[in-house]
Amino acid sequence: MRLRVWTLPALACLAFTSAPADQRPGGPSLVGKMAPDFTLPDLSGRRVSLADLRGKQVVQIVGWTSWCAGCRQEIPRLRDAYEKFHAEGFEILALTGPLGQNLQDVRSFVRGMALPYPVLFDEDKRVLDQYQIYFVPYTCLLDRRGQVVYEGSHLPNDYEKRIEKLLAAGQDI
């Protein structure tokens, strides 16, 4: 039996989106731990380092692909949160790689969706592996210190309230 080209990526996306939001298939949770540092290029080639944001911003790491329906569904909420909270110290780092797509596919998708936040392409999948992002969508919220406070396969229902609390808690840093 021959599978169509889109079948495997679609099945991978469906498998992950069916998991409860606060669970992560693929390994132990990072919640309560410091997020692993990384530096990756954005789509214009500018190097973005998580360490540069530590102590300054609340960060959300989003694992995604251009072909994932669940990832596409989350984009309006991500865009709204970014536009609402970015000036207060909230940053989204959208992390992707050669996962059934190439850099040209990613650039085209980002232009078409007008994503306002940095999109980082992990060519060798080193950071994707470091965060154990084997399924998409993936989301990880970090407090200003860089500690993981939420990790899951979907945005939490109280997503914006969590961001507000993290921003308010970080005023003393």
DRENPA-3360 file (N, C-alpha, C; in nm, 2 decimals, always signed):
BEGIN
1 = MRLRVWTL = +0.08/-0.12/+0.00/+0.00/+0.00/+0.00/+0.09/+0.12/+0.00 ~ +0.06/+0.22/-0.09/+0.14/+0.34/-0.10/+0.07/+0.45/-0.02 ~ +0.15/+0.52/+0.06/+0.10/+0.63/+0.13/+0.12/+0.76/+0.05 ~ +0.03/+0.85/+0.06/+0.05/+0.98/-0.01/+0.16/+1.05/+0.07 ~ +0.22/+1.15/+0.00/+0.33/+1.23/+0.06/+0.28/+1.30/+0.19 ~ +0.16/+1.35/+0.19/+0.11/+1.43/+0.31/+0.06/+1.34/+0.42 ~ +0.04/+1.21/+0.40/-0.02/+1.12/+0.50/+0.07/+1.11/+0.63 ~ +0.20/+1.09/+0.62/+0.28/+1.07/+0.74/+0.28/+1.20/+0.82;
9 = PALACLAF = +0.31/+1.32/+0.76/+0.31/+1.44/+0.84/+0.17/+1.47/+0.90 ~ +0.07/+1.44/+0.83/-0.07/+1.46/+0.88/-0.10/+1.37/+1.00 ~ -0.06/+1.24/+0.99/-0.08/+1.15/+1.10/+0.00/+1.19/+1.22 ~ +0.13/+1.24/+1.20/+0.21/+1.28/+1.31/+0.14/+1.40/+1.38 ~ +0.09/+1.49/+1.31/+0.03/+1.61/+1.37/-0.10/+1.56/+1.44 ~ -0.18/+1.48/+1.39/-0.30/+1.43/+1.45/-0.27/+1.35/+1.58 ~ -0.16/+1.27/+1.58/-0.13/+1.20/+1.69/-0.09/+1.29/+1.81 ~ -0.03/+1.40/+1.78/+0.01/+1.49/+1.89/-0.10/+1.57/+1.94;
17 = TSAPADQR = -0.18/+1.62/+1.85/-0.29/+1.71/+1.89/-0.40/+1.63/+1.97 ~ -0.40/+1.50/+1.96/-0.50/+1.43/+2.04/-0.45/+1.41/+2.19 ~ -0.33/+1.44/+2.22/-0.28/+1.43/+2.35/-0.33/+1.54/+2.44 ~ -0.36/+1.52/+2.57/-0.40/+1.63/+2.66/-0.30/+1.74/+2.65 ~ -0.35/+1.86/+2.67/-0.26/+1.98/+2.66/-0.14/+1.98/+2.75 ~ -0.16/+1.93/+2.87/-0.05/+1.94/+2.96/+0.04/+1.81/+2.96 ~ +0.04/+1.73/+2.86/+0.12/+1.62/+2.85/+0.21/+1.63/+2.73 ~ +0.33/+1.57/+2.73/+0.42/+1.57/+2.62/+0.46/+1.43/+2.59;
25 = PGGPSLVG = +0.43/+1.38/+2.47/+0.49/+1.26/+2.43/+0.63/+1.28/+2.40 ~ +0.71/+1.18/+2.42/+0.85/+1.19/+2.37/+0.95/+1.20/+2.48 ~ +0.91/+1.22/+2.61/+1.02/+1.23/+2.71/+0.97/+1.30/+2.83 ~ +1.06/+1.31/+2.93/+1.02/+1.38/+3.06/+0.99/+1.53/+3.04 ~ +0.91/+1.58/+3.12/+0.87/+1.72/+3.11/+0.99/+1.81/+3.16 ~ +0.99/+1.93/+3.10/+1.09/+2.03/+3.14/+1.04/+2.13/+3.24 ~ +0.91/+2.11/+3.28/+0.85/+2.20/+3.38/+0.93/+2.20/+3.51 ~ +0.96/+2.32/+3.56/+1.03/+2.33/+3.68/+1.18/+2.34/+3.66;
33 = KMAPDFTL = +1.23/+2.32/+3.54/+1.37/+2.32/+3.50/+1.40/+2.45/+3.42 ~ +1.53/+2.48/+3.42/+1.57/+2.59/+3.34/+1.57/+2.55/+3.19 ~ +1.52/+2.63/+3.11/+1.51/+2.60/+2.96/+1.65/+2.59/+2.91 ~ +1.68/+2.49/+2.83/+1.81/+2.48/+2.77/+1.84/+2.60/+2.67 ~ +1.95/+2.66/+2.69/+1.99/+2.77/+2.60/+2.01/+2.72/+2.46 ~ +1.99/+2.81/+2.36/+2.02/+2.78/+2.22/+2.04/+2.92/+2.15 ~ +2.10/+2.91/+2.04/+2.11/+3.02/+1.94/+2.08/+2.97/+1.81 ~ +1.99/+3.03/+1.74/+1.95/+2.98/+1.60/+1.93/+3.11/+1.51;
41 = PDLSGRRV = +1.94/+3.09/+1.38/+1.91/+3.20/+1.29/+1.76/+3.22/+1.27 ~ +1.72/+3.34/+1.26/+1.58/+3.36/+1.21/+1.58/+3.36/+1.06 ~ +1.47/+3.38/+1.00/+1.46/+3.36/+0.86/+1.54/+3.47/+0.78 ~ +1.58/+3.57/+0.84/+1.67/+3.67/+0.77/+1.82/+3.64/+0.80 ~ +1.84/+3.54/+0.88/+1.98/+3.51/+0.91/+2.04/+3.57/+1.04 ~ +1.96/+3.65/+1.11/+2.00/+3.71/+1.23/+2.00/+3.61/+1.34 ~ +2.10/+3.60/+1.42/+2.11/+3.50/+1.53/+2.03/+3.54/+1.65 ~ +1.94/+3.46/+1.70/+1.86/+3.48/+1.81/+1.90/+3.38/+1.92;
49 = SLADLRGK = +1.93/+3.44/+2.04/+1.98/+3.36/+2.15/+1.88/+3.36/+2.27 ~ +1.84/+3.25/+2.32/+1.75/+3.25/+2.43/+1.82/+3.31/+2.55 ~ +1.95/+3.29/+2.57/+2.02/+3.35/+2.68/+2.01/+3.50/+2.68 ~ +2.00/+3.57/+2.57/+1.99/+3.71/+2.56/+1.86/+3.76/+2.62 ~ +1.76/+3.67/+2.62/+1.62/+3.71/+2.67/+1.61/+3.68/+2.82 ~ +1.69/+3.60/+2.87/+1.68/+3.56/+3.01/+1.70/+3.68/+3.11 ~ +1.61/+3.69/+3.20/+1.61/+3.80/+3.30/+1.54/+3.92/+3.25 ~ +1.50/+3.92/+3.12/+1.44/+4.04/+3.06/+1.29/+4.01/+3.02;
57 = QVVQIVGW = +1.27/+3.89/+2.96/+1.14/+3.87/+2.89/+1.08/+3.74/+2.93 ~ +0.95/+3.73/+2.93/+0.87/+3.61/+2.94/+0.88/+3.55/+2.80 ~ +0.91/+3.43/+2.78/+0.93/+3.37/+2.65/+0.84/+3.25/+2.63 ~ +0.79/+3.24/+2.51/+0.72/+3.12/+2.47/+0.79/+3.06/+2.35 ~ +0.82/+2.93/+2.36/+0.88/+2.86/+2.25/+0.77/+2.77/+2.19 ~ +0.75/+2.79/+2.06/+0.65/+2.72/+1.99/+0.71/+2.63/+1.89 ~ +0.69/+2.50/+1.89/+0.73/+2.41/+1.79/+0.62/+2.39/+1.69 ~ +0.65/+2.40/+1.56/+0.55/+2.39/+1.46/+0.60/+2.35/+1.33;
65 = TSWCAGCR = +0.51/+2.32/+1.23/+0.55/+2.30/+1.09/+0.44/+2.37/+1.01 ~ +0.48/+2.39/+0.88/+0.38/+2.46/+0.79/+0.27/+2.37/+0.75 ~ +0.28/+2.24/+0.76/+0.18/+2.15/+0.72/+0.09/+2.10/+0.83 ~ +0.11/+2.15/+0.95/+0.03/+2.10/+1.07/-0.09/+2.18/+1.09 ~ -0.21/+2.11/+1.08/-0.34/+2.18/+1.10/-0.35/+2.24/+1.24 ~ -0.31/+2.17/+1.34/-0.32/+2.22/+1.48/-0.23/+2.34/+1.50 ~ -0.12/+2.34/+1.43/-0.03/+2.46/+1.44/-0.10/+2.58/+1.38 ~ -0.16/+2.56/+1.26/-0.23/+2.67/+1.20/-0.34/+2.73/+1.28;
73 = QEIPRLRD = -0.41/+2.63/+1.35/-0.53/+2.68/+1.43/-0.48/+2.77/+1.55 ~ -0.36/+2.75/+1.60/-0.31/+2.82/+1.71/-0.26/+2.96/+1.67 ~ -0.23/+2.98/+1.55/-0.17/+3.11/+1.50/-0.25/+3.23/+1.54 ~ -0.38/+3.24/+1.53/-0.45/+3.36/+1.57/-0.43/+3.39/+1.72 ~ -0.43/+3.29/+1.80/-0.41/+3.32/+1.95/-0.27/+3.36/+1.97 ~ -0.17/+3.30/+1.91/-0.04/+3.34/+1.92/-0.02/+3.49/+1.88 ~ -0.07/+3.52/+1.76/-0.06/+3.65/+1.70/-0.12/+3.75/+1.80 ~ -0.24/+3.72/+1.85/-0.31/+3.82/+1.94/-0.23/+3.84/+2.07;
81 = AYEKFHAE = -0.18/+3.73/+2.13/-0.10/+3.74/+2.25/+0.03/+3.82/+2.22 ~ +0.09/+3.80/+2.11/+0.22/+3.87/+2.08/+0.19/+4.02/+2.07 ~ +0.09/+4.05/+1.99/+0.05/+4.19/+1.97/+0.01/+4.26/+2.10 ~ -0.06/+4.19/+2.19/-0.11/+4.24/+2.32/+0.00/+4.26/+2.42 ~ +0.10/+4.16/+2.43/+0.19/+4.16/+2.54/+0.34/+4.19/+2.50 ~ +0.37/+4.19/+2.38/+0.51/+4.21/+2.34/+0.58/+4.33/+2.40 ~ +0.51/+4.44/+2.40/+0.56/+4.57/+2.45/+0.58/+4.56/+2.60 ~ +0.52/+4.47/+2.67/+0.53/+4.45/+2.81/+0.64/+4.35/+2.85;
89 = GFEILALT = +0.70/+4.29/+2.75/+0.81/+4.20/+2.78/+0.79/+4.05/+2.74 ~ +0.70/+4.03/+2.65/+0.66/+3.89/+2.61/+0.72/+3.86/+2.47 ~ +0.79/+3.75/+2.45/+0.85/+3.72/+2.33/+0.81/+3.57/+2.29 ~ +0.77/+3.55/+2.16/+0.75/+3.42/+2.11/+0.86/+3.39/+2.02 ~ +0.92/+3.27/+2.03/+1.02/+3.21/+1.94/+0.96/+3.09/+1.88 ~ +0.92/+3.10/+1.75/+0.86/+2.99/+1.67/+0.97/+2.91/+1.62 ~ +0.98/+2.78/+1.66/+1.09/+2.69/+1.63/+1.05/+2.59/+1.53 ~ +1.12/+2.57/+1.42/+1.08/+2.47/+1.32/+1.21/+2.42/+1.26;
97 = GPLGQNLQ = +1.20/+2.33/+1.17/+1.32/+2.27/+1.10/+1.27/+2.19/+0.98 ~ +1.36/+2.11/+0.92/+1.33/+2.03/+0.81/+1.25/+1.91/+0.84 ~ +1.13/+1.93/+0.88/+1.04/+1.83/+0.93/+0.93/+1.82/+0.82 ~ +0.96/+1.76/+0.71/+0.87/+1.75/+0.60/+0.84/+1.88/+0.53 ~ +0.94/+1.97/+0.54/+0.93/+2.10/+0.48/+1.08/+2.15/+0.46 ~ +1.10/+2.25/+0.38/+1.23/+2.31/+0.36/+1.22/+2.46/+0.40 ~ +1.33/+2.52/+0.40/+1.34/+2.66/+0.44/+1.25/+2.75/+0.35 ~ +1.25/+2.72/+0.22/+1.17/+2.80/+0.13/+1.02/+2.78/+0.16;
105 = DVRSFVRG = +0.97/+2.66/+0.20/+0.83/+2.64/+0.24/+0.80/+2.72/+0.36 ~ +0.89/+2.72/+0.46/+0.87/+2.80/+0.58/+0.86/+2.94/+0.55 ~ +0.95/+3.00/+0.47/+0.95/+3.14/+0.44/+0.82/+3.18/+0.38 ~ +0.77/+3.10/+0.28/+0.65/+3.12/+0.21/+0.53/+3.12/+0.31 ~ +0.53/+3.02/+0.40/+0.42/+3.01/+0.49/+0.42/+3.13/+0.59 ~ +0.54/+3.17/+0.64/+0.55/+3.29/+0.73/+0.50/+3.41/+0.66 ~ +0.54/+3.44/+0.54/+0.49/+3.55/+0.46/+0.34/+3.55/+0.45 ~ +0.29/+3.44/+0.41/+0.14/+3.42/+0.38/+0.06/+3.44/+0.51;
113 = MALPYPVL = +0.11/+3.40/+0.62/+0.04/+3.41/+0.75/+0.08/+3.54/+0.83 ~ +0.17/+3.62/+0.77/+0.21/+3.75/+0.84/+0.25/+3.73/+0.98 ~ +0.33/+3.63/+1.01/+0.37/+3.61/+1.15/+0.45/+3.72/+1.20 ~ +0.42/+3.78/+1.32/+0.49/+3.90/+1.37/+0.61/+3.87/+1.46 ~ +0.62/+3.74/+1.50/+0.72/+3.70/+1.60/+0.83/+3.63/+1.52 ~ +0.95/+3.62/+1.59/+1.07/+3.56/+1.52/+1.04/+3.41/+1.49 ~ +1.08/+3.37/+1.37/+1.07/+3.23/+1.33/+1.21/+3.18/+1.31 ~ +1.25/+3.07/+1.39/+1.38/+3.02/+1.39/+1.38/+2.88/+1.32;
121 = FDEDKRVL = +1.48/+2.87/+1.23/+1.49/+2.74/+1.15/+1.61/+2.66/+1.20 ~ +1.58/+2.54/+1.26/+1.68/+2.46/+1.32/+1.72/+2.35/+1.21 ~ +1.81/+2.39/+1.13/+1.85/+2.30/+1.01/+1.90/+2.16/+1.05 ~ +1.98/+2.15/+1.16/+2.03/+2.02/+1.20/+1.94/+1.95/+1.31 ~ +1.83/+2.02/+1.35/+1.74/+1.97/+1.45/+1.80/+1.95/+1.59 ~ +1.91/+2.01/+1.61/+1.97/+2.00/+1.74/+1.89/+2.05/+1.85 ~ +1.83/+2.17/+1.83/+1.75/+2.23/+1.94/+1.61/+2.16/+1.95 ~ +1.56/+2.12/+1.83/+1.43/+2.04/+1.84/+1.45/+1.92/+1.92;
129 = DQYQIYFV = +1.57/+1.85/+1.90/+1.60/+1.73/+1.98/+1.62/+1.77/+2.13 ~ +1.69/+1.88/+2.15/+1.72/+1.92/+2.29/+1.59/+1.95/+2.37 ~ +1.49/+2.00/+2.30/+1.36/+2.02/+2.37/+1.26/+1.90/+2.35 ~ +1.31/+1.80/+2.28/+1.23/+1.68/+2.26/+1.10/+1.71/+2.18 ~ +1.11/+1.80/+2.08/+1.00/+1.83/+2.00/+0.99/+1.73/+1.88 ~ +0.92/+1.63/+1.91/+0.91/+1.52/+1.81/+0.77/+1.52/+1.75 ~ +0.68/+1.60/+1.81/+0.54/+1.61/+1.76/+0.51/+1.76/+1.76 ~ +0.42/+1.80/+1.68/+0.37/+1.94/+1.68/+0.22/+1.95/+1.68;
137 = PYTCLLDR = +0.16/+2.05/+1.73/+0.22/+2.17/+1.79/+0.28/+2.14/+1.93 ~ +0.37/+2.22/+1.97/+0.44/+2.21/+2.10/+0.45/+2.36/+2.15 ~ +0.42/+2.37/+2.28/+0.44/+2.50/+2.34/+0.50/+2.49/+2.48 ~ +0.59/+2.59/+2.51/+0.66/+2.59/+2.63/+0.67/+2.74/+2.68 ~ +0.62/+2.76/+2.79/+0.62/+2.90/+2.85/+0.73/+2.91/+2.95 ~ +0.81/+3.01/+2.95/+0.92/+3.04/+3.04/+0.90/+3.17/+3.11 ~ +0.93/+3.16/+3.24/+0.93/+3.29/+3.32/+1.05/+3.37/+3.28 ~ +1.06/+3.49/+3.34/+1.17/+3.58/+3.30/+1.31/+3.52/+3.34;
145 = RGQVVYEG = +1.31/+3.44/+3.43/+1.44/+3.37/+3.47/+1.48/+3.27/+3.37 ~ +1.39/+3.22/+3.29/+1.42/+3.11/+3.19/+1.37/+2.98/+3.24 ~ +1.29/+2.97/+3.35/+1.24/+2.85/+3.40/+1.11/+2.81/+3.33 ~ +1.10/+2.68/+3.29/+0.98/+2.63/+3.22/+0.87/+2.62/+3.32 ~ +0.76/+2.69/+3.29/+0.64/+2.69/+3.38/+0.52/+2.62/+3.32 ~ +0.53/+2.60/+3.19/+0.42/+2.52/+3.12/+0.48/+2.46/+3.00 ~ +0.44/+2.33/+2.97/+0.48/+2.26/+2.85/+0.37/+2.17/+2.81 ~ +0.33/+2.17/+2.68/+0.22/+2.09/+2.64/+0.21/+2.09/+2.49;
153 = SHLPNDYE = +0.11/+2.01/+2.45/+0.09/+2.00/+2.30/-0.01/+2.10/+2.25 ~ -0.07/+2.18/+2.33/-0.16/+2.29/+2.29/-0.14/+2.41/+2.38 ~ -0.19/+2.52/+2.34/-0.19/+2.63/+2.42/-0.29/+2.60/+2.54 ~ -0.26/+2.64/+2.66/-0.35/+2.62/+2.77/-0.48/+2.70/+2.75 ~ -0.59/+2.66/+2.81/-0.72/+2.73/+2.80/-0.70/+2.87/+2.86 ~ -0.62/+2.89/+2.96/-0.61/+3.01/+3.03/-0.48/+3.08/+2.98 ~ -0.44/+3.07/+2.86/-0.32/+3.11/+2.80/-0.29/+3.26/+2.83 ~ -0.38/+3.35/+2.80/-0.35/+3.49/+2.82/-0.33/+3.52/+2.97;
161 = KRIEKLLA = -0.41/+3.46/+3.06/-0.40/+3.48/+3.20/-0.26/+3.44/+3.25 ~ -0.21/+3.33/+3.20/-0.08/+3.28/+3.24/+0.03/+3.38/+3.20 ~ +0.01/+3.44/+3.08/+0.11/+3.54/+3.03/+0.11/+3.66/+3.12 ~ -0.02/+3.71/+3.15/-0.03/+3.82/+3.24/+0.03/+3.80/+3.38 ~ +0.01/+3.68/+3.44/+0.07/+3.65/+3.57/+0.22/+3.65/+3.56 ~ +0.28/+3.59/+3.45/+0.42/+3.58/+3.44/+0.48/+3.72/+3.42 ~ +0.41/+3.80/+3.34/+0.46/+3.94/+3.32/+0.46/+4.02/+3.46 ~ +0.35/+4.00/+3.53/+0.34/+4.07/+3.66/+0.44/+4.02/+3.76;
169 = AGQDI = +0.46/+3.89/+3.76/+0.56/+3.84/+3.86/+0.70/+3.88/+3.83 ~ +0.73/+3.91/+3.71/+0.87/+3.95/+3.67/+0.90/+4.09/+3.68 ~ +0.82/+4.17/+3.75/+0.85/+4.31/+3.76/+0.97/+4.34/+3.85 ~ +1.01/+4.25/+3.94/+1.12/+4.27/+4.03/+1.25/+4.23/+3.97 ~ +1.25/+4.17/+3.86/+1.38/+4.12/+3.80/+1.45/+4.23/+3.73;
% end
